[in-house]
Amino acid sequence: MKDYALALYTQPSYIPCQATKRALKRQGLEFVEIDVHEDPDTSRAVLDQYGLNRTPAVIGKVDGKTYQWQGHSEESIEAFVELVKEDAA
């Protein structure tokens, strides 16, 4: 796998956030989890920067390109994994 960075903005008790966290782990992706309740102002500023307005929100970078999505999306997670694998080839 190629080097990448991945951040998951969550509300820990929210089921779609839990599902996204499990799916990222299942795919073998390392990520930083940010609880939006712990620092709401900073979280809001980052999410606004990427046009995201709900959790779970995922922001990833591969080879200097940024990818983001919101809501639980197995398809987006799989697409990100493919980008990471493609980039490593």
N, C-alpha and C positions, 0 to 999 in steps of 0.2 A: 504494500500500500504506500502511496505517496504521502508526504507530509501534508497535513491539513489542520485547520482549527475549527472547532465546532462549539457553539454555545446554545444551551437550551434554557429558555426563560419559562419558568413554571409557577404554578400555584400547586404546591405539593399534594393537597387533598383533592385536586380536580382530576377526575378519571381520565380525560383525554391526555393530560400531562403525564400521568403515570404510564399510560399506554405508549406514549412516545418515548419515554425514558426506557421502558422495557424493550421496545423495538430497536432503539439505537444500540443498546447493550447486546441484543441478540445478533445484530449485524457486526459486532466487534468494533464499533466506533467509540473512541474515547471522546469525552465532551466535558465541558464545564457546565454545571447546573446552577442557574441563578434564580433564587426565589424572589419573585417580584414584590413580595410583601416586606422583605428585609430592607430593601432600598428602593422604594417606589419612584422617587424622583429620577434617579439615575436610570432605572429600568425603563421608565416612560420615555426619557430622552433618547435612549438607544433605540428602542422600538420605533419611536416616531421617525428617527433618522432613516430607517429602512421601510417605512410605510406599513408597519405591522401594528395591529391594534387589539390582538387577543392572544391568549395562551392556549396551548403551548406555541411558542414562537422559537424558530430555529434559525440561527445565522451561522453559515459556514463559509470557509475560505479554502480554496484550492488554487495553488499557483497564482495567487494575487487576485483571483476572481471571487466575487462574493455571491453566494446563493442563499436565499431565505424563503421560508414559508411559515404559515401559521395554521394552527389546527393540527389534529392528528392525521398524518398522511403517510401510509405505508409506501405509496408510490413515490413520494418525494424522498423518503429515506432511501429507498432502493436506487433511485436516480442519483442521489448523492454518493452512495457506495460505488456505483458504476463510474462516476467522475473521478473518484479517488483511485479506483483500480486502473482506469484508462490512463490517467495522468502518470501512473507509475510505470507503465509499459515503455 
